[in-house]
């Protein structure tokens, strides 16, 4: 059975910004199928809001 995780916005942003570290490793493990990431509507809306910020887009 695959463990399920909720990837908070700060974890996802950290994984995209940093080339290594625990956040990046968690996303890597999700992509490898070792964890199943879960997301609800509220979290998806938060992702959209954060990703549209100019300092994040840089």
Secondary structure, DSSP 8 states (H G I E B T S, - for coil): --EEEE--HHHHHHHHH-SSSHHHHHHHHHHTTSEEEE--HHHHHHHHHHHTSHHHH-
